[in-house]
Amino acid sequence: MHFGKNMSKIEPKSVLICPECGHKELETMPTEACQWFYDCKGCGVLLKPKQGDCCVYCSYGSVPCPPIQEGKNCGA
Ligand SMILES: [Zn+2]
């Protein structure tokens, strides 16, 4: 069992998939802060996290945000 606090491999990029138009955009996530809002580059809709998610990457991204990857609870 080697899943611990030192999981060093953090994936900083996530593909955001717009729930409105299906547009996919590869974005680099901020490592120190959660991103709450995102303007879809396809249709321009303003995305917000779903209830219970800390950021748009956790809700719509292919990879959750870095704090979540590290097993932290971001923002709380
Ligand atoms: Zn869109």
N, CA, C, O and the ligand as a Tripos MOL2 file, in Angstrom:
@<TRIPOS>MOLECULE
protein
  305   303    77     0     0
PROTEIN
NO_CHARGES

@<TRIPOS>ATOM
      1 N           0.8420   -1.1940    0.0000 N.3       1 MET1
      2 CA          0.0000    0.0000    0.0000 C.3       1 MET1
      3 C           0.8780    1.2450    0.0000 C.2       1 MET1
      4 O           1.5010    1.5860    1.0050 O.2       1 MET1
      5 N           0.9120    1.8890   -1.1040 N.am      2 HIS2
      6 CA          1.7640    3.0680   -1.1830 C.3       2 HIS2
      7 C           0.9650    4.3190   -1.5080 C.2       2 HIS2
      8 O           1.5060    5.2990   -2.0190 O.2       2 HIS2
      9 N          -0.2810    4.2780   -1.2180 N.am      3 PHE3
     10 CA         -1.0490    5.4950   -1.4130 C.3       3 PHE3
     11 C          -1.0120    6.2940   -0.1200 C.2       3 PHE3
     12 O          -1.6580    5.9420    0.8670 O.2       3 PHE3
     13 N          -0.2530    7.3630   -0.1440 N.am      4 GLY4
     14 CA         -0.1270    8.1350    1.0780 C.3       4 GLY4
     15 C          -0.1460    9.6010    0.7780 C.2       4 GLY4
     16 O          -0.6870   10.0440   -0.2350 O.2       4 GLY4
     17 N           0.4420   10.3420    1.6600 N.am      5 LYS5
     18 CA          0.4240   11.7790    1.4850 C.3       5 LYS5
     19 C           1.4240   12.2340    0.4310 C.2       5 LYS5
     20 O           1.3550   13.3550   -0.0730 O.2       5 LYS5
     21 N           2.3410   11.3530    0.1160 N.am      6 ASN6
     22 CA          3.3760   11.7760   -0.8120 C.3       6 ASN6
     23 C           3.1770   11.2560   -2.2190 C.2       6 ASN6
     24 O           4.1310   10.8510   -2.8830 O.2       6 ASN6
     25 N           1.9700   11.2680   -2.6580 N.am      7 MET7
     26 CA          1.7470   10.9460   -4.0510 C.3       7 MET7
     27 C           2.2580   12.1270   -4.8640 C.2       7 MET7
     28 O           1.6040   13.1660   -4.9590 O.2       7 MET7
     29 N           3.4180   11.9510   -5.4370 N.am      8 SER8
     30 CA          4.0800   13.1070   -6.0340 C.3       8 SER8
     31 C           3.5940   13.4130   -7.4380 C.2       8 SER8
     32 O           3.7950   14.5170   -7.9450 O.2       8 SER8
     33 N           2.9610   12.4460   -8.0610 N.am      9 LYS9
     34 CA          2.6010   12.6640   -9.4480 C.3       9 LYS9
     35 C           1.2830   13.4130   -9.5390 C.2       9 LYS9
     36 O           0.2040   12.8230   -9.4850 O.2       9 LYS9
     37 N           1.3940   14.6860   -9.6740 N.am     10 ILE10
     38 CA          0.1960   15.5040   -9.8320 C.3      10 ILE10
     39 C           0.0560   15.8570  -11.3010 C.2      10 ILE10
     40 O           0.9780   16.3820  -11.9260 O.2      10 ILE10
     41 N          -1.0840   15.5670  -11.8210 N.am     11 GLU11
     42 CA         -1.3460   15.9160  -13.2130 C.3      11 GLU11
     43 C          -1.9210   17.3260  -13.2660 C.2      11 GLU11
     44 O          -3.0270   17.5540  -12.7780 O.2      11 GLU11
     45 N          -1.2000   18.2660  -13.8430 N.am     12 PRO12
     46 CA         -1.6500   19.6640  -13.8050 C.3      12 PRO12
     47 C          -2.6170   20.0270  -14.9200 C.2      12 PRO12
     48 O          -3.2090   21.1060  -14.9130 O.2      12 PRO12
     49 N          -2.7740   19.1220  -15.8770 N.am     13 LYS13
     50 CA         -3.6520   19.4650  -16.9950 C.3      13 LYS13
     51 C          -4.9200   18.6450  -16.9630 C.2      13 LYS13
     52 O          -4.9170   17.4690  -16.6000 O.2      13 LYS13
     53 N          -5.9740   19.2730  -17.3390 N.am     14 SER14
     54 CA         -7.2680   18.6230  -17.3280 C.3      14 SER14
     55 C          -8.0430   19.0560  -18.5650 C.2      14 SER14
     56 O          -7.9690   20.2100  -18.9890 O.2      14 SER14
     57 N          -8.7710   18.1330  -19.1250 N.am     15 VAL15
     58 CA         -9.6180   18.4930  -20.2610 C.3      15 VAL15
     59 C         -11.0060   18.8160  -19.7380 C.2      15 VAL15
     60 O         -11.7160   17.9460  -19.2330 O.2      15 VAL15
     61 N         -11.3730   20.0570  -19.8630 N.am     16 LEU16
     62 CA        -12.7030   20.4710  -19.4340 C.3      16 LEU16
     63 C         -13.7010   20.1860  -20.5470 C.2      16 LEU16
     64 O         -13.4930   20.5600  -21.7010 O.2      16 LEU16
     65 N         -14.7660   19.5300  -20.1840 N.am     17 ILE17
     66 CA        -15.8060   19.2200  -21.1660 C.3      17 ILE17
     67 C         -17.0610   19.9930  -20.7890 C.2      17 ILE17
     68 O         -17.6350   19.7970  -19.7180 O.2      17 ILE17
     69 N         -17.4630   20.8540  -21.6720 N.am     18 CYS18
     70 CA        -18.6280   21.6850  -21.4040 C.3      18 CYS18
     71 C         -19.9040   20.8480  -21.4200 C.2      18 CYS18
     72 O         -20.1540   20.1220  -22.3810 O.2      18 CYS18
     73 N         -20.7150   20.9430  -20.3620 N.am     19 PRO19
     74 CA        -21.9560   20.1720  -20.3140 C.3      19 PRO19
     75 C         -23.0270   20.7270  -21.2480 C.2      19 PRO19
     76 O         -24.0180   20.0560  -21.5380 O.2      19 PRO19
     77 N         -22.8220   21.9370  -21.7080 N.am     20 GLU20
     78 CA        -23.8270   22.5630  -22.5780 C.3      20 GLU20
     79 C         -23.6100   22.1990  -24.0390 C.2      20 GLU20
     80 O         -24.5470   21.8160  -24.7400 O.2      20 GLU20
     81 N         -22.3740   22.3210  -24.4880 N.am     21 CYS21
     82 CA        -22.1340   22.1330  -25.9230 C.3      21 CYS21
     83 C         -21.1680   20.9920  -26.2200 C.2      21 CYS21
     84 O         -20.9830   20.6240  -27.3790 O.2      21 CYS21
     85 N         -20.5540   20.4340  -25.1870 N.am     22 GLY22
     86 CA        -19.6580   19.3100  -25.4050 C.3      22 GLY22
     87 C         -18.2620   19.7010  -25.8520 C.2      22 GLY22
     88 O         -17.4450   18.8380  -26.1710 O.2      22 GLY22
     89 N         -17.9870   20.9860  -25.8770 N.am     23 HIS23
     90 CA        -16.6620   21.4550  -26.2780 C.3      23 HIS23
     91 C         -15.6110   20.9830  -25.2740 C.2      23 HIS23
     92 O         -15.8240   21.0150  -24.0620 O.2      23 HIS23
     93 N         -14.4730   20.5440  -25.8120 N.am     24 LYS24
     94 CA        -13.3880   20.0950  -24.9450 C.3      24 LYS24
     95 C         -12.2180   21.0380  -25.0700 C.2      24 LYS24
     96 O         -11.8440   21.4430  -26.1700 O.2      24 LYS24
     97 N         -11.6450   21.3830  -23.9410 N.am     25 GLU25
     98 CA        -10.5190   22.3080  -23.9420 C.3      25 GLU25
     99 C          -9.4950   21.8380  -22.9100 C.2      25 GLU25
    100 O          -9.8140   21.6330  -21.7390 O.2      25 GLU25
    101 N          -8.2640   21.6740  -23.3750 N.am     26 LEU26
    102 CA         -7.2100   21.2910  -22.4420 C.3      26 LEU26
    103 C          -6.7230   22.5240  -21.7000 C.2      26 LEU26
    104 O          -6.2720   23.4930  -22.3110 O.2      26 LEU26
    105 N          -6.8170   22.4760  -20.3880 N.am     27 GLU27
    106 CA         -6.4370   23.6280  -19.5720 C.3      27 GLU27
    107 C          -5.4110   23.1970  -18.5340 C.2      27 GLU27
    108 O          -5.4090   22.0560  -18.0720 O.2      27 GLU27
    109 N          -4.5530   24.1220  -18.1820 N.am     28 THR28
    110 CA         -3.6340   23.8820  -17.0810 C.3      28 THR28
    111 C          -4.2600   24.4270  -15.8080 C.2      28 THR28
    112 O          -4.6700   25.5860  -15.7490 O.2      28 THR28
    113 N          -4.3250   23.5880  -14.8030 N.am     29 MET29
    114 CA         -5.0060   23.9940  -13.5750 C.3      29 MET29
    115 C          -4.0720   24.7910  -12.6790 C.2      29 MET29
    116 O          -2.8690   24.5320  -12.6300 O.2      29 MET29
    117 N          -4.6310   25.7560  -11.9750 N.am     30 PRO30
    118 CA         -3.8390   26.4320  -10.9530 C.3      30 PRO30
    119 C          -3.5840   25.4480   -9.8110 C.2      30 PRO30
    120 O          -4.4800   24.7000   -9.4210 O.2      30 PRO30
    121 N          -2.3660   25.4510   -9.2790 N.am     31 THR31
    122 CA         -2.0630   24.4730   -8.2300 C.3      31 THR31
    123 C          -2.3680   24.9950   -6.8400 C.2      31 THR31
    124 O          -2.4550   24.2120   -5.8930 O.2      31 THR31
    125 N          -2.5300   26.2800   -6.7000 N.am     32 GLU32
    126 CA         -2.6850   26.8380   -5.3620 C.3      32 GLU32
    127 C          -4.1000   27.2740   -5.0520 C.2      32 GLU32
    128 O          -4.4450   27.5020   -3.8920 O.2      32 GLU32
    129 N          -4.9010   27.3870   -6.0590 N.am     33 ALA33
    130 CA         -6.2490   27.8610   -5.8090 C.3      33 ALA33
    131 C          -7.2100   27.0730   -6.6800 C.2      33 ALA33
    132 O          -6.8460   26.5500   -7.7340 O.2      33 ALA33
    133 N          -8.4240   27.0070   -6.2180 N.am     34 CYS34
    134 CA         -9.4280   26.3310   -7.0160 C.3      34 CYS34
    135 C         -10.0930   27.3160   -7.9520 C.2      34 CYS34
    136 O         -10.3280   28.4740   -7.6060 O.2      34 CYS34
    137 N         -10.3860   26.8380   -9.1260 N.am     35 GLN35
    138 CA        -11.0410   27.7000  -10.0910 C.3      35 GLN35
    139 C         -12.5340   27.4460  -10.0710 C.2      35 GLN35
    140 O         -13.0090   26.3540  -10.3850 O.2      35 GLN35
    141 N         -13.2470   28.4680   -9.6970 N.am     36 TRP36
    142 CA        -14.6920   28.3270   -9.5220 C.3      36 TRP36
    143 C         -15.4570   28.5390  -10.8120 C.2      36 TRP36
    144 O         -16.4880   27.9120  -11.0550 O.2      36 TRP36
    145 N         -14.9430   29.4190  -11.6190 N.am     37 PHE37
    146 CA        -15.6900   29.7830  -12.8150 C.3      37 PHE37
    147 C         -14.8460   29.5460  -14.0460 C.2      37 PHE37
    148 O         -13.6220   29.6750  -14.0320 O.2      37 PHE37
    149 N         -15.5390   29.1970  -15.1050 N.am     38 TYR38
    150 CA        -14.8330   28.9580  -16.3500 C.3      38 TYR38
    151 C         -15.7590   29.3220  -17.5030 C.2      38 TYR38
    152 O         -16.9170   28.9090  -17.5540 O.2      38 TYR38
    153 N         -15.2190   30.0980  -18.4170 N.am     39 ASP39
    154 CA        -15.9830   30.4410  -19.6070 C.3      39 ASP39
    155 C         -15.6920   29.4130  -20.6900 C.2      39 ASP39
    156 O         -14.5540   29.2670  -21.1340 O.2      39 ASP39
    157 N         -16.7230   28.7130  -21.1040 N.am     40 CYS40
    158 CA        -16.5460   27.7400  -22.1730 C.3      40 CYS40
    159 C         -16.0610   28.4430  -23.4300 C.2      40 CYS40
    160 O         -16.6110   29.4620  -23.8470 O.2      40 CYS40
    161 N         -15.0100   27.8710  -24.0260 N.am     41 LYS41
    162 CA        -14.4870   28.4870  -25.2330 C.3      41 LYS41
    163 C         -15.2960   28.0900  -26.4650 C.2      41 LYS41
    164 O         -15.0760   28.6100  -27.5590 O.2      41 LYS41
    165 N         -16.2230   27.1720  -26.2760 N.am     42 GLY42
    166 CA        -17.0670   26.7740  -27.3930 C.3      42 GLY42
    167 C         -18.3180   27.6230  -27.4840 C.2      42 GLY42
    168 O         -18.5830   28.2470  -28.5110 O.2      42 GLY42
    169 N         -19.0920   27.6460  -26.3950 N.am     43 CYS43
    170 CA        -20.3840   28.3370  -26.4430 C.3      43 CYS43
    171 C         -20.4330   29.5640  -25.5390 C.2      43 CYS43
    172 O         -21.3950   30.3320  -25.5870 O.2      43 CYS43
    173 N         -19.4010   29.7530  -24.7160 N.am     44 GLY44
    174 CA        -19.3440   30.9530  -23.9000 C.3      44 GLY44
    175 C         -20.1230   30.8760  -22.6040 C.2      44 GLY44
    176 O         -20.1920   31.8590  -21.8660 O.2      44 GLY44
    177 N         -20.7100   29.7310  -22.3130 N.am     45 VAL45
    178 CA        -21.4750   29.6130  -21.0750 C.3      45 VAL45
    179 C         -20.5240   29.6890  -19.8790 C.2      45 VAL45
    180 O         -19.3800   29.2400  -19.9550 O.2      45 VAL45
    181 N         -21.0080   30.2570  -18.7840 N.am     46 LEU46
    182 CA        -20.2070   30.3330  -17.5740 C.3      46 LEU46
    183 C         -20.4510   29.0790  -16.7380 C.2      46 LEU46
    184 O         -21.5460   28.8590  -16.2200 O.2      46 LEU46
    185 N         -19.4130   28.2710  -16.6220 N.am     47 LEU47
    186 CA        -19.5310   27.0410  -15.8410 C.3      47 LEU47
    187 C         -19.1970   27.3150  -14.3870 C.2      47 LEU47
    188 O         -18.2920   28.0870  -14.0700 O.2      47 LEU47
    189 N         -19.9480   26.6660  -13.5130 N.am     48 LYS48
    190 CA        -19.6880   26.7240  -12.0830 C.3      48 LYS48
    191 C         -19.6330   25.2960  -11.5560 C.2      48 LYS48
    192 O         -20.1990   24.3890  -12.1670 O.2      48 LYS48
    193 N         -18.9620   25.0870  -10.4370 N.am     49 PRO49
    194 CA        -18.8820   23.7190   -9.9030 C.3      49 PRO49
    195 C         -20.2610   23.1780   -9.5440 C.2      49 PRO49
    196 O         -21.1470   23.9250   -9.1310 O.2      49 PRO49
    197 N         -20.4280   21.8680   -9.7080 N.am     50 LYS50
    198 CA        -21.6420   21.2380   -9.2220 C.3      50 LYS50
    199 C         -21.6170   21.2190   -7.7050 C.2      50 LYS50
    200 O         -20.5660   21.3540   -7.0770 O.2      50 LYS50
    201 N         -22.7880   21.0490   -7.1400 N.am     51 GLN51
    202 CA        -22.8730   21.0150   -5.6840 C.3      51 GLN51
    203 C         -21.9950   19.8890   -5.1420 C.2      51 GLN51
    204 O         -22.0630   18.7500   -5.6020 O.2      51 GLN51
    205 N         -21.1750   20.2330   -4.1580 N.am     52 GLY52
    206 CA        -20.2980   19.2410   -3.5520 C.3      52 GLY52
    207 C         -18.9170   19.1940   -4.1720 C.2      52 GLY52
    208 O         -18.0050   18.5820   -3.6170 O.2      52 GLY52
    209 N         -18.7560   19.8380   -5.3210 N.am     53 ASP53
    210 CA        -17.4460   19.8880   -5.9490 C.3      53 ASP53
    211 C         -16.7830   21.2140   -5.6350 C.2      53 ASP53
    212 O         -17.4460   22.2320   -5.4340 O.2      53 ASP53
    213 N         -15.4460   21.1800   -5.5980 N.am     54 CYS54
    214 CA        -14.7430   22.3910   -5.1700 C.3      54 CYS54
    215 C         -14.4140   23.3030   -6.3270 C.2      54 CYS54
    216 O         -14.1780   24.4950   -6.1280 O.2      54 CYS54
    217 N         -14.3940   22.7690   -7.5250 N.am     55 CYS55
    218 CA        -14.0060   23.6190   -8.6380 C.3      55 CYS55
    219 C         -14.5220   23.0260   -9.9510 C.2      55 CYS55
    220 O         -15.0250   21.9030   -9.9890 O.2      55 CYS55
    221 N         -14.3870   23.7920  -11.0000 N.am     56 VAL56
    222 CA        -14.9170   23.3470  -12.2870 C.3      56 VAL56
    223 C         -14.1900   22.1110  -12.8120 C.2      56 VAL56
    224 O         -14.7540   21.3240  -13.5710 O.2      56 VAL56
    225 N         -12.9330   21.9490  -12.4010 N.am     57 TYR57
    226 CA        -12.1960   20.7740  -12.8830 C.3      57 TYR57
    227 C         -12.7270   19.5020  -12.2510 C.2      57 TYR57
    228 O         -12.7710   18.4500  -12.8880 O.2      57 TYR57
    229 N         -13.1310   19.6050  -10.9940 N.am     58 CYS58
    230 CA        -13.6940   18.4260  -10.3420 C.3      58 CYS58
    231 C         -15.0510   18.0640  -10.9420 C.2      58 CYS58
    232 O         -15.4380   16.8950  -10.9640 O.2      58 CYS58
    233 N         -15.7580   19.0610  -11.4190 N.am     59 SER59
    234 CA        -17.0920   18.8020  -11.9690 C.3      59 SER59
    235 C         -17.0470   18.3990  -13.4400 C.2      59 SER59
    236 O         -17.7710   17.5020  -13.8700 O.2      59 SER59
    237 N         -16.2030   19.0610  -14.1910 N.am     60 TYR60
    238 CA        -16.2730   18.8840  -15.6410 C.3      60 TYR60
    239 C         -14.9670   18.4390  -16.2800 C.2      60 TYR60
    240 O         -14.9230   18.1750  -17.4820 O.2      60 TYR60
    241 N         -13.9020   18.3520  -15.4870 N.am     61 GLY61
    242 CA        -12.6080   18.0230  -16.0650 C.3      61 GLY61
    243 C         -12.3440   16.5320  -16.1190 C.2      61 GLY61
    244 O         -12.9810   15.7460  -15.4200 O.2      61 GLY61
    245 N         -11.3900   16.1560  -16.9630 N.am     62 SER62
    246 CA        -10.9860   14.7550  -17.0510 C.3      62 SER62
    247 C         -10.1330   14.3730  -15.8500 C.2      62 SER62
    248 O         -10.0080   13.1950  -15.5120 O.2      62 SER62
    249 N          -9.5500   15.3760  -15.2120 N.am     63 VAL63
    250 CA         -8.6900   15.1630  -14.0530 C.3      63 VAL63
    251 C          -9.1400   16.1340  -12.9660 C.2      63 VAL63
    252 O          -9.3200   17.3190  -13.2460 O.2      63 VAL63
    253 N          -9.3250   15.6700  -11.7500 N.am     64 PRO64
    254 CA         -9.7000   16.5980  -10.6910 C.3      64 PRO64
    255 C          -8.5470   17.5230  -10.3200 C.2      64 PRO64
    256 O          -7.4010   17.2880  -10.7040 O.2      64 PRO64
    257 N          -8.8570   18.5590   -9.5820 N.am     65 CYS65
    258 CA         -7.8600   19.5890   -9.3080 C.3      65 CYS65
    259 C          -6.7250   19.0640   -8.4280 C.2      65 CYS65
    260 O          -6.8990   18.0770   -7.7140 O.2      65 CYS65
    261 N          -5.5600   19.7230   -8.4770 N.am     66 PRO66
    262 CA         -4.3870   19.2390   -7.7330 C.3      66 PRO66
    263 C          -4.6070   18.9800   -6.2470 C.2      66 PRO66
    264 O          -4.1350   17.9560   -5.7540 O.2      66 PRO66
    265 N          -5.2900   19.8410   -5.5080 N.am     67 PRO67
    266 CA         -5.5040   19.5110   -4.0820 C.3      67 PRO67
    267 C          -6.2540   18.2020   -3.8800 C.2      67 PRO67
    268 O          -5.9560   17.4450   -2.9560 O.2      67 PRO67
    269 N          -7.2150   17.9390   -4.7340 N.am     68 ILE68
    270 CA         -7.9530   16.6800   -4.6360 C.3      68 ILE68
    271 C          -7.0470   15.5040   -4.9980 C.2      68 ILE68
    272 O          -7.1130   14.4470   -4.3700 O.2      68 ILE68
    273 N          -6.2140   15.6890   -5.9970 N.am     69 GLN69
    274 CA         -5.2730   14.6300   -6.3620 C.3      69 GLN69
    275 C          -4.3300   14.3150   -5.2200 C.2      69 GLN69
    276 O          -3.9000   13.1740   -5.0570 O.2      69 GLN69
    277 N          -4.0090   15.3290   -4.4270 N.am     70 GLU70
    278 CA         -3.1250   15.1270   -3.2860 C.3      70 GLU70
    279 C          -3.8680   14.5970   -2.0640 C.2      70 GLU70
    280 O          -3.2700   14.3210   -1.0240 O.2      70 GLU70
    281 N          -5.1620   14.4630   -2.2120 N.am     71 GLY71
    282 CA         -5.9440   13.9410   -1.1170 C.3      71 GLY71
    283 C          -6.3390   14.9810   -0.0980 C.2      71 GLY71
    284 O          -6.7730   14.6620    1.0090 O.2      71 GLY71
    285 N          -6.1820   16.2390   -0.4910 N.am     72 LYS72
    286 CA         -6.5820   17.3020    0.4170 C.3      72 LYS72
    287 C          -7.9990   17.7370    0.0990 C.2      72 LYS72
    288 O          -8.5600   17.4190   -0.9500 O.2      72 LYS72
    289 N          -8.5390   18.4580    1.0230 N.am     73 ASN73
    290 CA         -9.8400   19.0310    0.8070 C.3      73 ASN73
    291 C          -9.6210   20.4820    0.4470 C.2      73 ASN73
    292 O          -9.3280   21.3040    1.3150 O.2      73 ASN73
    293 N          -9.7580   20.7960   -0.7980 N.am     74 CYS74
    294 CA         -9.3540   22.1400   -1.1590 C.3      74 CYS74
    295 C         -10.3570   23.1760   -0.7100 C.2      74 CYS74
    296 O         -11.5670   22.9510   -0.7390 O.2      74 CYS74
    297 N          -9.8440   24.2940   -0.3030 N.am     75 GLY75
    298 CA        -10.6820   25.4280    0.0250 C.3      75 GLY75
    299 C         -11.3670   25.3590    1.3810 C.2      75 GLY75
    300 O         -11.6900   26.4000    1.9520 O.2      75 GLY75
    301 N         -11.5920   24.1890    1.9020 N.am     76 ALA76
    302 CA        -12.4000   24.0860    3.1100 C.3      76 ALA76
    303 C         -11.6580   24.4570    4.3860 C.2      76 ALA76
    304 O         -12.2360   24.4090    5.4720 O.2      76 ALA76
    305 ZN        -19.8860   25.1340  -24.0570 Zn       77 ZN77
@<TRIPOS>BOND
     1     1     2 1
     2     2     3 1
     3     3     4 2
     4     3     5 am
     5     5     6 1
     6     6     7 1
     7     7     8 2
     8     7     9 am
     9     9    10 1
    10    10    11 1
    11    11    12 2
    12    11    13 am
    13    13    14 1
    14    14    15 1
    15    15    16 2
    16    15    17 am
    17    17    18 1
    18    18    19 1
    19    19    20 2
    20    19    21 am
    21    21    22 1
    22    22    23 1
    23    23    24 2
    24    23    25 am
    25    25    26 1
    26    26    27 1
    27    27    28 2
    28    27    29 am
    29    29    30 1
    30    30    31 1
    31    31    32 2
    32    31    33 am
    33    33    34 1
    34    34    35 1
    35    35    36 2
    36    35    37 am
    37    37    38 1
    38    38    39 1
    39    39    40 2
    40    39    41 am
    41    41    42 1
    42    42    43 1
    43    43    44 2
    44    43    45 am
    45    45    46 1
    46    46    47 1
    47    47    48 2
    48    47    49 am
    49    49    50 1
    50    50    51 1
    51    51    52 2
    52    51    53 am
    53    53    54 1
    54    54    55 1
    55    55    56 2
    56    55    57 am
    57    57    58 1
    58    58    59 1
    59    59    60 2
    60    59    61 am
    61    61    62 1
    62    62    63 1
    63    63    64 2
    64    63    65 am
    65    65    66 1
    66    66    67 1
    67    67    68 2
    68    67    69 am
    69    69    70 1
    70    70    71 1
    71    71    72 2
    72    71    73 am
    73    73    74 1
    74    74    75 1
    75    75    76 2
    76    75    77 am
    77    77    78 1
    78    78    79 1
    79    79    80 2
    80    79    81 am
    81    81    82 1
    82    82    83 1
    83    83    84 2
    84    83    85 am
    85    85    86 1
    86    86    87 1
    87    87    88 2
    88    87    89 am
    89    89    90 1
    90    90    91 1
    91    91    92 2
    92    91    93 am
    93    93    94 1
    94    94    95 1
    95    95    96 2
    96    95    97 am
    97    97    98 1
    98    98    99 1
    99    99   100 2
   100    99   101 am
   101   101   102 1
   102   102   103 1
   103   103   104 2
   104   103   105 am
   105   105   106 1
   106   106   107 1
   107   107   108 2
   108   107   109 am
   109   109   110 1
   110   110   111 1
   111   111   112 2
   112   111   113 am
   113   113   114 1
   114   114   115 1
   115   115   116 2
   116   115   117 am
   117   117   118 1
   118   118   119 1
   119   119   120 2
   120   119   121 am
   121   121   122 1
   122   122   123 1
   123   123   124 2
   124   123   125 am
   125   125   126 1
   126   126   127 1
   127   127   128 2
   128   127   129 am
   129   129   130 1
   130   130   131 1
   131   131   132 2
   132   131   133 am
   133   133   134 1
   134   134   135 1
   135   135   136 2
   136   135   137 am
   137   137   138 1
   138   138   139 1
   139   139   140 2
   140   139   141 am
   141   141   142 1
   142   142   143 1
   143   143   144 2
   144   143   145 am
   145   145   146 1
   146   146   147 1
   147   147   148 2
   148   147   149 am
   149   149   150 1
   150   150   151 1
   151   151   152 2
   152   151   153 am
   153   153   154 1
   154   154   155 1
   155   155   156 2
   156   155   157 am
   157   157   158 1
   158   158   159 1
   159   159   160 2
   160   159   161 am
   161   161   162 1
   162   162   163 1
   163   163   164 2
   164   163   165 am
   165   165   166 1
   166   166   167 1
   167   167   168 2
   168   167   169 am
   169   169   170 1
   170   170   171 1
   171   171   172 2
   172   171   173 am
   173   173   174 1
   174   174   175 1
   175   175   176 2
   176   175   177 am
   177   177   178 1
   178   178   179 1
   179   179   180 2
   180   179   181 am
   181   181   182 1
   182   182   183 1
   183   183   184 2
   184   183   185 am
   185   185   186 1
   186   186   187 1
   187   187   188 2
   188   187   189 am
   189   189   190 1
   190   190   191 1
   191   191   192 2
   192   191   193 am
   193   193   194 1
   194   194   195 1
   195   195   196 2
   196   195   197 am
   197   197   198 1
   198   198   199 1
   199   199   200 2
   200   199   201 am
   201   201   202 1
   202   202   203 1
   203   203   204 2
   204   203   205 am
   205   205   206 1
   206   206   207 1
   207   207   208 2
   208   207   209 am
   209   209   210 1
   210   210   211 1
   211   211   212 2
   212   211   213 am
   213   213   214 1
   214   214   215 1
   215   215   216 2
   216   215   217 am
   217   217   218 1
   218   218   219 1
   219   219   220 2
   220   219   221 am
   221   221   222 1
   222   222   223 1
   223   223   224 2
   224   223   225 am
   225   225   226 1
   226   226   227 1
   227   227   228 2
   228   227   229 am
   229   229   230 1
   230   230   231 1
   231   231   232 2
   232   231   233 am
   233   233   234 1
   234   234   235 1
   235   235   236 2
   236   235   237 am
   237   237   238 1
   238   238   239 1
   239   239   240 2
   240   239   241 am
   241   241   242 1
   242   242   243 1
   243   243   244 2
   244   243   245 am
   245   245   246 1
   246   246   247 1
   247   247   248 2
   248   247   249 am
   249   249   250 1
   250   250   251 1
   251   251   252 2
   252   251   253 am
   253   253   254 1
   254   254   255 1
   255   255   256 2
   256   255   257 am
   257   257   258 1
   258   258   259 1
   259   259   260 2
   260   259   261 am
   261   261   262 1
   262   262   263 1
   263   263   264 2
   264   263   265 am
   265   265   266 1
   266   266   267 1
   267   267   268 2
   268   267   269 am
   269   269   270 1
   270   270   271 1
   271   271   272 2
   272   271   273 am
   273   273   274 1
   274   274   275 1
   275   275   276 2
   276   275   277 am
   277   277   278 1
   278   278   279 1
   279   279   280 2
   280   279   281 am
   281   281   282 1
   282   282   283 1
   283   283   284 2
   284   283   285 am
   285   285   286 1
   286   286   287 1
   287   287   288 2
   288   287   289 am
   289   289   290 1
   290   290   291 1
   291   291   292 2
   292   291   293 am
   293   293   294 1
   294   294   295 1
   295   295   296 2
   296   295   297 am
   297   297   298 1
   298   298   299 1
   299   299   300 2
   300   299   301 am
   301   301   302 1
   302   302   303 1
   303   303   304 2
@<TRIPOS>SUBSTRUCTURE
     1 MET1         2 RESIDUE 1 A MET
     2 HIS2         6 RESIDUE 1 A HIS
     3 PHE3        10 RESIDUE 1 A PHE
     4 GLY4        14 RESIDUE 1 A GLY
     5 LYS5        18 RESIDUE 1 A LYS
     6 ASN6        22 RESIDUE 1 A ASN
     7 MET7        26 RESIDUE 1 A MET
     8 SER8        30 RESIDUE 1 A SER
     9 LYS9        34 RESIDUE 1 A LYS
    10 ILE10       38 RESIDUE 1 A ILE
    11 GLU11       42 RESIDUE 1 A GLU
    12 PRO12       46 RESIDUE 1 A PRO
    13 LYS13       50 RESIDUE 1 A LYS
    14 SER14       54 RESIDUE 1 A SER
    15 VAL15       58 RESIDUE 1 A VAL
    16 LEU16       62 RESIDUE 1 A LEU
    17 ILE17       66 RESIDUE 1 A ILE
    18 CYS18       70 RESIDUE 1 A CYS
    19 PRO19       74 RESIDUE 1 A PRO
    20 GLU20       78 RESIDUE 1 A GLU
    21 CYS21       82 RESIDUE 1 A CYS
    22 GLY22       86 RESIDUE 1 A GLY
    23 HIS23       90 RESIDUE 1 A HIS
    24 LYS24       94 RESIDUE 1 A LYS
    25 GLU25       98 RESIDUE 1 A GLU
    26 LEU26      102 RESIDUE 1 A LEU
    27 GLU27      106 RESIDUE 1 A GLU
    28 THR28      110 RESIDUE 1 A THR
    29 MET29      114 RESIDUE 1 A MET
    30 PRO30      118 RESIDUE 1 A PRO
    31 THR31      122 RESIDUE 1 A THR
    32 GLU32      126 RESIDUE 1 A GLU
    33 ALA33      130 RESIDUE 1 A ALA
    34 CYS34      134 RESIDUE 1 A CYS
    35 GLN35      138 RESIDUE 1 A GLN
    36 TRP36      142 RESIDUE 1 A TRP
    37 PHE37      146 RESIDUE 1 A PHE
    38 TYR38      150 RESIDUE 1 A TYR
    39 ASP39      154 RESIDUE 1 A ASP
    40 CYS40      158 RESIDUE 1 A CYS
    41 LYS41      162 RESIDUE 1 A LYS
    42 GLY42      166 RESIDUE 1 A GLY
    43 CYS43      170 RESIDUE 1 A CYS
    44 GLY44      174 RESIDUE 1 A GLY
    45 VAL45      178 RESIDUE 1 A VAL
    46 LEU46      182 RESIDUE 1 A LEU
    47 LEU47      186 RESIDUE 1 A LEU
    48 LYS48      190 RESIDUE 1 A LYS
    49 PRO49      194 RESIDUE 1 A PRO
    50 LYS50      198 RESIDUE 1 A LYS
    51 GLN51      202 RESIDUE 1 A GLN
    52 GLY52      206 RESIDUE 1 A GLY
    53 ASP53      210 RESIDUE 1 A ASP
    54 CYS54      214 RESIDUE 1 A CYS
    55 CYS55      218 RESIDUE 1 A CYS
    56 VAL56      222 RESIDUE 1 A VAL
    57 TYR57      226 RESIDUE 1 A TYR
    58 CYS58      230 RESIDUE 1 A CYS
    59 SER59      234 RESIDUE 1 A SER
    60 TYR60      238 RESIDUE 1 A TYR
    61 GLY61      242 RESIDUE 1 A GLY
    62 SER62      246 RESIDUE 1 A SER
    63 VAL63      250 RESIDUE 1 A VAL
    64 PRO64      254 RESIDUE 1 A PRO
    65 CYS65      258 RESIDUE 1 A CYS
    66 PRO66      262 RESIDUE 1 A PRO
    67 PRO67      266 RESIDUE 1 A PRO
    68 ILE68      270 RESIDUE 1 A ILE
    69 GLN69      274 RESIDUE 1 A GLN
    70 GLU70      278 RESIDUE 1 A GLU
    71 GLY71      282 RESIDUE 1 A GLY
    72 LYS72      286 RESIDUE 1 A LYS
    73 ASN73      290 RESIDUE 1 A ASN
    74 CYS74      294 RESIDUE 1 A CYS
    75 GLY75      298 RESIDUE 1 A GLY
    76 ALA76      302 RESIDUE 1 A ALA
    77 ZN77       305 GROUP 0 **** ****
